[in-house]
């Protein structure tokens, strides 16, 4: 995972796509040809921006503080999470300020405003029945995705819920109770960001789908600038910066791509500035950026679930479980996401990037890709999410009961997750 902490780049956590092959340079005055990359070069990841310590303040998103004992190393870990303590079985609603970002790169405009309605219609903001899912990520060896397979029972007791609400209720075994974490979206006017030629280019995968490719550090500074300048920003709200098929590359090589989302926290400039960690009761703004992914940019065989709102579902879930980017755990490592290496961050989406399920009805961009491949299937594709008991090495898990077998589950998908490593607690590095 790559972590951008306010003023310095320290690590990376997003969806990373390694792109080793560059197209030839276009002539002067002509738009650059997209860099064509093979599916074998694409690996997913996400990044985290900012950070804050435990906050003795109400000038930020509603949250609660708790502790959990890891029996493996005997350490008690503190953590912050969005909403109210699940033991209280109360409902919390957070306003999500949706900011569409239209991005001009390589002579092409990628309009975040085009994907606002599909995002609002998605499980992130609409209520769905999570009792079952028709399709899930498939695997034959516990390591490699092989498209999708038939689903089944998902999360009984979550019959009319937003995605994050169902995820949190399942994590704390509170399905069917009054405990909720809800998002209330408010859509704002779009903003336009023009990417300088040295900070971005175009990339294209084997099915002819073209994406914008932007330097991650430069892009993070643009998002933080919006955080500091948009007049409607409120530290008790969640700004969601939404782009359309815009990816990020790391360093100076555009082929070191692609990050497709990040979340973070920072001080609110001009409103009690000082430490960026909340000491002194100043406002602390949490935020997130995610790109809506065009079906077919990622391979439908090795990354079936990496389309539409998969990145946004990842960032919302991680924001919910780690809003101030200071929840650390015993270091973990998983073969499903080697791009993160050995890490001690409790980012719930990182271990399961690219693993997901079908939910809801999607009518946006459901036709074939430019080369005629039919990838879109009429559904949205939320990511599975890892639960706290996995990080805390709890056995049995205290989350919702697993669909098959005994004990609690370690991810939202439970038995439907095809990887053996998510049917038991995390292992060390």
C-alpha positions in Angstrom: 0.0 0.0 0.0 1.3 3.5 -0.7 0.8 6.1 1.9 1.0 9.8 1.1 1.2 11.6 4.4 0.3 15.2 3.9 3.6 16.7 2.9 5.7 13.7 1.9 5.4 10.5 0.0 6.2 7.6 2.2 4.5 4.5 0.9 1.8 3.4 -1.7 -1.7 1.8 -1.3 -4.1 1.9 -4.3 -4.6 -0.2 -7.4 -1.2 -0.5 -9.0 -0.7 -1.6 -12.5 2.8 -2.3 -13.7 3.1 -1.3 -17.3 6.5 -2.3 -18.8 5.9 -1.4 -22.5 5.8 2.2 -23.8 4.3 3.3 -27.2 6.4 5.5 -29.5 6.4 9.2 -28.8 3.9 11.2 -30.8 5.1 14.0 -33.0 5.0 17.6 -31.9 1.5 19.1 -31.8 -0.3 15.8 -32.0 -1.9 14.0 -29.1 0.2 11.1 -27.8 -0.7 7.6 -28.7 -1.9 5.6 -25.8 0.6 3.3 -24.2 -0.6 -0.2 -24.9 0.0 -2.7 -22.1 -0.6 -6.4 -21.7 -2.9 -7.8 -19.0 0.0 -9.7 -17.5 1.5 -6.4 -16.4 -1.5 -5.3 -14.5 -1.7 -5.6 -10.7 -4.1 -3.8 -8.5 -3.4 -1.7 -5.4 -4.5 1.6 -3.7 -2.9 4.5 -1.7 -3.5 6.3 1.5 -3.1 10.0 1.9 -2.7 11.9 5.2 -3.0 10.7 8.7 -4.2 11.7 12.2 -3.9 10.4 15.7 -6.8 9.7 18.1 -8.8 12.9 17.9 -10.2 14.6 21.1 -12.5 16.6 18.9 -15.9 16.8 17.4 -14.6 18.9 14.5 -14.3 15.9 12.2 -16.3 12.9 11.0 -18.3 11.1 13.6 -16.2 8.3 15.0 -15.5 6.1 18.0 -12.4 4.7 19.7 -12.0 1.1 20.8 -9.3 -1.5 21.6 -8.8 -5.1 20.6 -6.4 -7.7 22.0 -4.3 -9.7 19.5 -3.8 -13.1 21.2 -1.0 -14.0 18.8 1.4 -11.3 20.1 -0.4 -10.2 23.3 -0.6 -6.6 22.1 -3.8 -4.5 22.7 -4.3 -2.2 19.7 -6.3 1.0 19.7 -8.4 2.0 16.7 -10.7 4.7 15.4 -13.7 3.9 13.2 -16.5 5.9 11.6 -19.9 5.9 13.2 -20.9 5.0 16.8 -19.7 2.1 18.9 -21.6 -1.0 17.5 -22.4 -2.1 21.1 -24.7 0.9 21.3 -26.6 -0.3 18.3 -27.2 3.3 17.1 -27.4 4.7 13.5 -25.0 7.3 12.2 -25.4 9.2 8.9 -22.5 10.9 7.3 -22.9 13.5 4.5 -20.8 12.6 1.5 -19.9 15.6 -0.7 -19.6 14.2 -4.2 -17.2 16.3 -6.3 -17.0 15.2 -9.9 -13.5 15.9 -11.4 -13.2 16.2 -15.2 -9.6 15.5 -16.1 -7.9 16.6 -19.3 -4.8 14.5 -20.1 -3.1 13.7 -23.4 -5.6 15.7 -25.4 -8.6 13.7 -24.0 -11.1 14.6 -21.4 -12.2 12.0 -18.9 -15.4 13.3 -17.4 -16.1 12.5 -13.8 -19.5 14.2 -14.2 -20.4 11.3 -16.6 -20.2 8.7 -13.8 -22.0 10.6 -11.0 -25.4 9.1 -11.7 -24.1 5.5 -12.2 -22.3 6.0 -8.8 -25.4 7.3 -7.1 -27.3 4.3 -8.5 -24.7 1.9 -7.2 -24.8 -0.1 -4.0 -22.5 2.5 -2.4 -25.5 4.9 -2.1 -28.6 2.7 -2.7 -30.2 0.1 -0.5 -29.8 -3.5 -1.6 -30.5 -7.0 -0.3 -27.2 -8.6 0.7 -28.8 -12.0 1.5 -27.2 -13.4 -1.7 -25.2 -12.5 -4.7 -25.4 -14.1 -8.2 -21.7 -14.1 -9.0 -18.3 -13.9 -7.3 -14.7 -14.0 -8.1 -13.5 -17.4 -9.2 -10.2 -19.2 -8.4 -8.9 -22.7 -9.1 -5.7 -22.6 -7.0 -6.4 -20.1 -4.3 -4.0 -17.6 -5.9 -5.1 -16.7 -9.4 -8.4 -15.2 -10.4 -10.2 -17.0 -13.2 -13.1 -14.7 -14.1 -16.3 -15.3 -12.1 -18.4 -18.2 -10.8 -21.8 -18.7 -9.3 -22.4 -16.9 -6.0 -24.8 -17.9 -3.2 -25.6 -16.8 0.3 -23.8 -13.6 1.2 -24.9 -11.7 4.4 -28.2 -12.8 5.9 -30.0 -10.1 7.9 -28.8 -7.3 5.7 -31.8 -7.0 3.5 -32.1 -3.3 2.7 -28.7 -1.6 3.3 -26.1 0.5 1.6 -22.8 -1.4 0.9 -20.8 0.1 3.8 -23.6 -0.3 6.2 -23.9 -4.0 5.4 -20.2 -4.4 5.6 -19.9 -2.8 9.0 -22.9 -4.7 10.4 -21.4 -8.0 9.2 -18.0 -7.1 10.6 -19.5 -6.6 14.1 -22.2 -9.2 13.8 -24.9 -6.5 14.1 -27.0 -7.4 11.1 -30.7 -7.1 12.0 -30.0 -4.5 14.7 -30.3 -0.7 14.9 -26.6 -0.3 14.2 -26.0 1.5 10.9 -23.3 3.6 9.2 -25.1 5.5 6.4 -23.9 7.9 3.7 -26.1 10.8 2.5 -24.7 12.0 -0.9 -24.8 15.7 -2.0 -23.6 16.3 -5.5 -21.6 19.5 -6.2 -20.6 21.2 -9.4 -17.8 19.5 -11.3 -14.2 20.9 -11.3 -11.8 20.5 -14.1 -8.1 19.6 -13.8 -5.8 20.0 -16.8 -2.8 17.7 -16.5 0.5 19.1 -17.8 2.2 17.0 -20.5 5.0 16.0 -18.1 2.6 14.8 -15.5 0.3 12.5 -17.5 -0.3 10.5 -20.6 -2.7 7.9 -22.0 -2.7 4.2 -21.5 -4.6 1.4 -23.2 -5.1 -2.3 -22.4 -5.7 -5.2 -24.7 -9.4 -4.7 -25.2 -8.8 -1.1 -26.6 -10.0 0.7 -23.4 -8.1 4.0 -22.9 -7.5 5.6 -19.5 -5.7 8.7 -18.3 -2.4 8.1 -16.5 -1.3 10.8 -14.1 1.6 11.1 -11.7 0.5 10.1 -8.2 2.3 12.8 -6.2 1.1 15.6 -8.5 -2.4 14.3 -8.4 -2.4 14.0 -4.6 -1.4 17.7 -4.4 -4.4 18.6 -6.6 -6.8 16.7 -4.3 -5.4 18.3 -1.2 -5.6 21.7 -2.8 -9.3 21.1 -3.4 -9.7 20.0 0.2 -8.3 23.3 1.3 -10.1 25.6 -1.2 -13.6 24.3 -1.8 -15.9 26.5 0.2 -18.5 23.8 1.1 -16.0 21.4 2.6 -17.0 20.5 6.2 -14.8 18.4 8.5 -17.8 16.4 9.6 -18.5 15.4 6.0 -16.7 13.1 3.7 -15.6 14.7 0.4 -15.6 12.1 -2.4 -13.6 13.2 -5.5 -14.9 11.1 -8.4 -13.0 10.6 -11.7 -13.8 8.5 -14.7 -11.1 5.9 -15.8 -8.2 8.0 -14.5 -5.2 6.0 -13.1 -2.1 7.1 -11.4 1.5 6.2 -11.9 4.3 6.2 -9.3 7.6 8.1 -9.7 8.6 9.3 -13.2 7.8 6.3 -15.2 4.2 6.2 -16.6 4.4 2.5 -16.9 4.7 2.2 -13.1 0.9 2.3 -12.9 -1.9 2.2 -11.7 -3.3 3.5 -8.5 -7.1 3.9 -8.8 -8.0 5.3 -5.3 -6.9 6.7 -2.0 -8.3 8.1 1.2 -6.8 10.2 3.9 -7.0 12.9 6.6 -5.5 16.3 7.0 -5.8 19.5 9.0 -8.2 22.1 7.6 -6.1 25.1 6.4 -7.3 28.4 7.9 -9.3 26.8 10.6 -7.0 26.1 13.5 -3.9 24.9 11.6 -1.0 23.4 13.3 -0.4 19.7 13.8 -2.1 17.6 11.1 -3.1 15.0 13.7 -5.9 16.6 15.6 -4.0 17.6 18.7 -5.4 20.9 20.0 -9.0 20.2 18.9 -8.7 21.7 15.5 -10.8 20.5 12.5 -9.5 17.4 10.8 -10.9 16.6 7.3 -11.2 13.0 6.0 -11.5 12.6 2.3 -11.3 10.1 -0.5 -10.6 9.9 -4.2 -11.7 7.0 -6.5 -12.0 6.4 -10.2 -14.9 4.7 -11.8 -13.4 2.0 -13.9 -14.6 1.3 -17.5 -15.4 -2.4 -18.0 -12.6 -4.1 -19.9 -9.8 -1.9 -18.8 -8.7 -4.7 -16.5 -8.8 -8.3 -17.7 -12.2 -10.0 -17.3 -10.3 -13.2 -16.6 -7.7 -12.2 -14.0 -9.6 -9.2 -12.6 -13.3 -9.6 -13.3 -14.4 -7.6 -10.3 -12.1 -4.6 -11.1 -14.7 -2.5 -12.9 -17.2 0.3 -12.1 -17.4 1.1 -8.4 -14.8 -1.5 -7.2 -12.3 1.3 -6.3 -14.9 3.4 -4.6 -16.1 0.5 -2.5 -12.5 -0.2 -1.5 -11.9 3.4 -0.3 -15.2 3.9 1.5 -14.6 0.6 3.4 -11.1 1.6 4.4 -12.2 5.1 5.4 -14.9 3.5 7.6 -12.4 1.3 9.4 -9.4 3.6 9.4 -10.6 7.2 8.9 -7.5 9.0 10.2 -5.0 6.5 8.8 -3.5 5.7 12.2 -4.9 2.2 12.9 -1.9 -0.2 13.0 -1.9 -3.9 13.6 0.6 -6.8 13.7 2.3 -6.8 10.3 0.6 -9.0 7.7 1.4 -10.3 4.2 -0.8 -12.1 1.7 -0.1 -13.7 -1.7 -3.3 -12.2 -3.0 -1.8 -8.7 -2.8 2.0 -8.9 -2.9 2.2 -5.3 -4.1 1.7 -4.2 -0.5 4.6 -6.3 0.9 4.8 -6.6 4.7 2.6 -3.9 6.2 1.2 -3.0 9.6 -1.7 -0.9 8.3 -5.3 -1.9 9.0 -6.5 -1.1 5.5 -9.5 -3.5 4.9 -9.5 -3.5 1.2 -5.8 -4.0 0.5 -5.6 -7.8 1.0 -8.6 -8.4 -1.3 -8.0 -6.0 -4.2 -9.7 -7.5 -7.3 -11.8 -10.0 -5.3 -15.5 -9.1 -5.4 -19.1 -10.0 -6.1 -22.0 -8.9 -8.2 -24.8 -6.7 -6.8 -27.4 -4.2 -8.0 -28.3 -3.3 -11.6 -25.9 -1.3 -13.7 -27.1 0.2 -17.0 -24.0 2.4 -17.7 -21.4 1.4 -20.2 -22.7 -2.1 -20.6 -21.8 -2.6 -24.3 -18.7 -4.3 -25.6 -15.2 -2.9 -25.4 -13.6 -1.2 -28.5 -12.3 -4.5 -29.7 -15.6 -6.2 -29.3 -15.1 -8.1 -26.0 -18.2 -8.2 -23.8 -17.0 -7.6 -20.2 -19.9 -5.7 -18.7 -22.6 -8.0 -17.2 -25.3 -5.7 -16.0 -24.2 -5.6 -12.3 -22.0 -3.5 -10.1 -18.9 -5.1 -8.7 -18.2 -4.2 -5.0 -14.9 -5.4 -3.5 -14.9 -7.9 -0.7 -13.6 -6.4 2.6 -11.4 -7.9 5.3 -12.7 -7.7 8.8 -10.9 -6.7 12.0 -10.7 -10.2 13.4 -8.5 -11.2 10.5 -6.0 -8.5 11.3 -6.2 -9.2 15.1 -5.6 -13.0 14.6 -8.9 -13.9 16.4 -9.9 -17.5 16.2 -12.8 -17.9 16.1 -13.8 -14.6 14.4 -16.3 -12.4 16.2 -17.9 -11.2 13.0 -21.0 -12.5 11.4 -21.2 -16.3 11.2 -19.6 -17.9 8.2 -22.1 -19.4 5.6 -20.6 -22.9 5.7 -18.8 -24.5 8.6 -18.6 -23.0 12.1 -17.5 -19.8 13.7 -17.4 -16.2 12.3 -16.2 -15.0 9.0 -13.0 -13.0 8.2 -14.4 -11.1 5.2 -17.8 -9.8 4.0 -17.9 -12.6 1.4 -17.1 -15.3 3.9 -17.2 -18.7 2.4 -17.7 -17.1 -1.1 -14.2 -15.7 -1.0 -12.2 -18.3 -3.0 -8.9 -17.8 -1.1 -8.0 -20.1 1.8 -6.0 -17.4 3.5 -9.3 -15.5 4.2 -10.9 -18.4 5.9 -8.4 -18.1 8.8 -6.7 -15.2 10.6 -3.8 -13.3 9.0 -0.3 -14.7 9.0 2.9 -12.8 9.6 5.5 -11.6 7.2 
